[in-house]
Amino acid sequence: MGYYLDFEKPLEELETKIEELKKLSDGTEIDIASEIKRLEKKAKELRIEIFSNLTPWQKTMIARHPERPYTLDYISMIADDFIELHGDRRFADDPAIVGGVGKINGISMVIIGHQKGRGTKERIYRNFGQPNPEGYRKALRLMKLAERFRMPIVTFIDTPGAYPGIGAEERGQAEAIATNLMEMSRLRTPIVSIVIGEGGSGGALALSVADRLYMLEHSVYSVISPEGCAAILWRKGGELTPDDFSKAAEALKLTADDLKSFKIIDDIIAEPLGGAHREPEVTAKNILEFISKALETLQQKSPSKLIEERYKKMRKIGSLISSTPST
């Protein structure tokens, strides 16, 4: 059985029982197929009930699910002939960001994304998906390569945020992110970005200045994590609780539905019932459809038109309310 989140415990009990009954029926004359079928129907109904009433904090936990597909998983499912490229040509290679050249639907393109890693050893190697400045500089180097050879760019966003260590700050973390924002805004090639898990702060924004920005149904995209927000607002010497995180997640408006209503993202990519990790191939197929549809439109536009529309898209984010001070 897989990993279950706290709010999935009733589902875990049912699915564990189903697996036990299946093992019991193997190689025996006991016919319990009808009971298994009944429990499977009950499990599906329970899953629908749970996942149709998720809170923002629960969606955050799904976005961080340890079995959720990561960038390299999606690349292996939707891209052909992918060749990973390494290094920023200045300092080092950052494993927290992966990128290279591959083909999607026969079209050569540059694919870049955050990579968190599975298991303790790989997570440490990938720095838990928190890039250093050299990661963003590597990404920008690959984007410039795409522009030079007129290849579209696809980015996958999945990071809790840029790494805040002393070394990262000494090597210009803020400058690296700011440079990516500036350069991506004027790249003369189509850019499609997809939030596949966590989209945390500037660490996510540095790969998501795009012509089309999509989010998976159970991903999140925010200026700060719920835990960080709660710590700033409510920690007064005591320990924070999950209720504090839930309240912060609600206030941050970080779900795909929230961001689509604010017109920050262009659309939401559906996930299988239970999350992307339940059926990764189905999720990858849905992502592929959105990428293909977006590029079909974007590749018909001239470079100058792309830049003009990208500029207008960024300028429209947010709103301003003015009022006359009372006397």
C-alpha positions in Angstrom: 0.0 0.0 0.0 1.1 3.6 -0.6 1.6 6.5 1.7 -1.6 8.1 3.1 -2.1 11.6 4.5 -3.8 12.1 7.8 -7.2 13.0 6.3 -7.0 9.8 4.1 -6.9 7.4 7.1 -10.5 6.2 6.7 -9.6 5.4 3.0 -6.5 3.6 4.1 -8.4 1.3 6.4 -10.8 0.3 3.6 -8.1 -0.2 0.9 -6.0 -2.2 3.3 -8.9 -4.5 4.0 -9.5 -4.8 0.2 -5.9 -5.9 -0.3 -6.1 -8.4 2.5 -9.2 -9.9 1.0 -7.6 -10.2 -2.4 -4.6 -12.0 -0.9 -7.0 -14.3 1.0 -8.9 -15.3 -2.1 -5.7 -16.1 -4.1 -5.3 -19.8 -4.6 -8.4 -20.7 -2.5 -11.9 -21.8 -3.3 -13.3 -19.1 -1.2 -15.5 -16.7 -3.3 -15.3 -13.3 -1.8 -15.4 -11.4 -5.1 -18.8 -9.8 -4.3 -17.4 -8.5 -0.9 -14.3 -7.1 -2.6 -16.5 -5.4 -5.2 -18.7 -3.9 -2.5 -15.7 -2.5 -0.6 -14.1 -1.1 -3.8 -17.4 0.7 -4.5 -17.4 2.1 -1.0 -13.8 3.1 -1.2 -14.4 5.0 -4.4 -17.4 6.8 -2.9 -15.3 7.7 0.1 -12.5 9.0 -2.1 -14.9 11.2 -4.0 -16.3 12.6 -0.8 -12.9 13.3 0.7 -11.4 14.9 -2.5 -14.4 17.0 -3.3 -14.2 18.9 0.0 -10.5 19.6 0.4 -9.3 22.6 2.4 -6.4 24.7 1.2 -4.1 23.1 3.8 -5.1 19.6 2.7 -4.3 20.6 -0.9 -0.9 21.8 0.3 -0.2 18.4 1.8 -1.2 16.7 -1.4 1.1 19.0 -3.3 3.9 17.8 -1.1 2.9 14.1 -1.2 6.1 12.0 -1.2 4.8 9.8 -4.0 3.7 12.7 -6.2 5.4 12.7 -9.7 8.3 15.1 -10.0 9.8 16.8 -13.1 12.0 13.9 -14.2 9.0 11.5 -13.9 6.9 13.7 -16.2 9.8 14.2 -18.7 10.2 10.4 -18.9 6.4 10.1 -19.7 5.9 12.9 -22.2 9.3 13.6 -23.8 11.4 11.6 -26.2 15.2 11.6 -26.7 15.7 13.8 -23.6 19.3 14.8 -22.9 20.0 16.5 -19.6 22.5 19.4 -19.6 24.5 20.4 -16.6 26.2 23.4 -15.1 25.8 27.2 -15.2 29.3 27.8 -16.7 30.1 30.0 -13.7 30.2 28.1 -10.5 28.7 24.6 -10.4 25.8 22.3 -11.4 22.7 22.5 -9.1 20.8 19.1 -8.9 17.7 21.0 -7.5 17.0 22.2 -11.0 17.2 19.8 -14.0 17.0 20.8 -17.6 17.9 19.7 -21.1 16.7 19.2 -24.7 14.0 16.7 -25.7 11.1 16.2 -28.1 7.4 16.5 -27.3 5.1 15.4 -30.1 8.2 15.5 -32.4 9.0 19.1 -31.6 12.4 19.8 -30.1 12.2 22.0 -27.0 14.1 22.9 -23.8 12.5 21.4 -20.7 13.4 22.7 -17.2 12.1 22.0 -13.7 12.7 21.7 -10.0 13.5 18.2 -8.7 12.9 17.3 -5.1 14.2 13.7 -5.0 12.9 10.6 -3.4 14.4 8.9 -0.3 16.7 10.6 2.1 19.9 10.3 0.1 18.4 11.8 -3.1 16.5 14.5 -1.3 19.8 15.6 0.3 21.5 15.5 -3.1 18.7 17.6 -4.6 18.6 19.9 -1.6 14.9 19.1 -1.2 14.1 21.0 -4.4 15.5 24.3 -3.1 17.8 25.8 -5.8 21.0 27.7 -5.3 21.8 30.7 -7.6 23.7 28.3 -10.0 20.5 26.4 -10.5 18.7 29.5 -11.8 21.7 30.5 -13.9 21.8 27.0 -15.4 18.1 27.4 -16.2 18.7 30.8 -17.8 21.6 29.4 -19.8 19.3 26.7 -21.2 16.5 29.2 -21.9 19.0 31.3 -23.9 20.0 28.2 -25.8 16.3 27.6 -26.6 16.0 31.2 -27.9 19.1 30.9 -30.1 17.8 27.7 -31.8 14.1 28.9 -31.8 12.9 26.1 -29.5 9.9 26.4 -27.2 10.5 26.2 -23.4 8.5 24.1 -21.0 9.1 24.6 -17.2 7.8 22.5 -14.3 7.5 24.3 -11.0 7.8 22.3 -7.7 9.8 23.9 -5.0 9.2 25.1 -1.4 11.4 28.1 -2.3 14.9 29.1 -3.2 17.6 27.9 -0.8 18.1 30.6 1.9 21.6 29.5 3.0 24.6 31.8 3.6 26.5 30.5 0.6 23.5 31.0 -1.7 23.2 34.6 -0.5 26.9 35.2 -1.0 26.7 33.9 -4.6 23.8 36.3 -5.4 20.6 34.4 -4.9 18.3 37.4 -5.2 20.2 38.7 -8.2 19.9 35.3 -10.0 16.2 35.2 -9.4 15.7 38.8 -10.5 17.8 38.3 -13.6 15.6 35.3 -14.6 12.5 37.3 -14.2 13.9 40.1 -16.4 15.3 37.7 -19.1 12.2 35.5 -19.2 10.0 38.4 -19.8 11.8 39.2 -23.1 12.8 35.8 -24.4 11.9 35.6 -28.1 10.4 32.1 -27.9 7.2 30.5 -26.5 7.3 29.6 -22.8 4.8 27.3 -21.1 5.0 26.8 -17.3 3.2 24.2 -15.2 3.0 24.1 -11.3 3.1 20.4 -10.6 3.5 20.5 -6.8 4.6 23.4 -4.6 5.1 26.8 -6.2 7.0 28.6 -3.4 7.9 32.3 -3.5 10.6 33.7 -5.8 12.1 30.2 -6.1 9.1 29.3 -8.2 8.6 32.6 -9.9 12.1 32.4 -11.4 10.9 29.7 -13.7 7.3 30.8 -14.3 7.3 34.1 -16.2 5.5 32.5 -19.1 3.1 33.0 -22.0 0.9 30.3 -20.5 0.9 29.4 -16.8 -1.0 26.3 -15.7 -1.5 24.5 -12.3 -2.3 20.9 -11.6 -5.5 20.6 -9.7 -4.0 19.8 -6.3 -0.9 22.0 -6.6 -0.3 25.3 -4.7 1.4 28.6 -5.7 2.1 31.3 -3.1 4.5 34.0 -1.9 5.2 32.0 1.3 4.4 28.6 2.8 1.5 28.3 5.3 4.0 27.4 8.0 6.2 30.5 7.2 3.1 32.7 7.1 1.8 31.3 10.5 5.2 31.8 12.1 5.3 35.5 11.1 1.8 36.3 12.1 1.0 34.1 15.1 4.0 32.7 16.9 4.3 34.3 20.3 6.7 32.1 22.1 4.5 29.0 21.8 4.3 26.2 19.4 2.3 26.5 16.2 -0.4 24.0 15.5 -1.9 22.5 12.3 -4.9 24.8 12.9 -2.6 27.8 12.5 -1.2 26.3 9.2 -4.7 25.7 8.0 -5.8 29.3 8.8 -2.7 30.6 7.0 -3.3 28.4 3.9 -6.9 29.7 3.7 -5.7 33.3 4.0 -3.0 32.9 1.4 -5.4 31.9 -1.4 -2.8 29.5 -2.8 -5.0 26.9 -4.5 -5.4 26.5 -8.3 -9.0 27.6 -8.0 -8.0 30.8 -6.2 -5.3 31.7 -8.6 -7.5 31.1 -11.6 -10.2 33.3 -10.1 -7.5 36.1 -9.7 -6.4 35.5 -13.4 -2.8 34.8 -12.3 -2.9 31.4 -14.0 -4.4 30.5 -17.4 -6.1 27.2 -16.5 -6.2 24.2 -14.2 -5.0 20.7 -15.3 -7.2 18.0 -13.9 -5.7 15.2 -11.7 -7.0 11.7 -11.3 -9.3 11.1 -8.3 -7.0 10.9 -5.2 -4.1 13.0 -6.7 -1.5 12.8 -9.4 0.4 10.0 -7.6 -2.6 7.7 -8.0 -2.3 7.6 -11.8 0.8 9.4 -13.0 0.4 8.3 -16.6 -3.1 9.9 -16.7 -1.7 13.1 -15.2 1.1 13.2 -17.7 -1.3 12.7 -20.5 -3.4 15.7 -19.3 -0.2 17.8 -19.0 0.8 16.8 -22.5 -2.6 17.9 -23.9 -2.2 21.4 -22.4 1.4 21.8 -23.6 0.4 20.7 -27.1 -2.6 23.0 -27.3 -0.7 26.0 -25.9 2.3 25.6 -28.3 -0.1 25.1 -31.3 -1.2 28.7 -30.6 2.0 30.3 -29.4 4.2 29.0 -32.2 2.1 30.9 -34.7 3.0 34.2 -33.1 6.0 36.3 -34.0 8.7 36.9 -31.4 7.7 40.5 -31.0 4.1 39.6 -30.5 5.0 37.0 -27.9 6.9 39.6 -25.9 4.2 42.2 -26.2 1.5 39.8 -25.0 3.7 38.4 -22.2 4.3 42.0 -21.0 0.5 42.8 -21.0 -0.2 39.5 -19.2 2.2 40.4 -16.4 0.9 44.0 -16.1 -2.7 42.8 -15.7 -1.9 40.8 -12.5 -3.2 42.5 -9.4 -5.5 45.4 -8.9 -5.4 48.9 -7.5 -8.0 50.5 -5.4 -7.8 54.3 -5.0 -9.9 56.4 -2.7 -10.0 60.0 -1.7 -8.9 60.5 2.0 -11.7 61.7 4.2 -11.2 65.2 5.7 
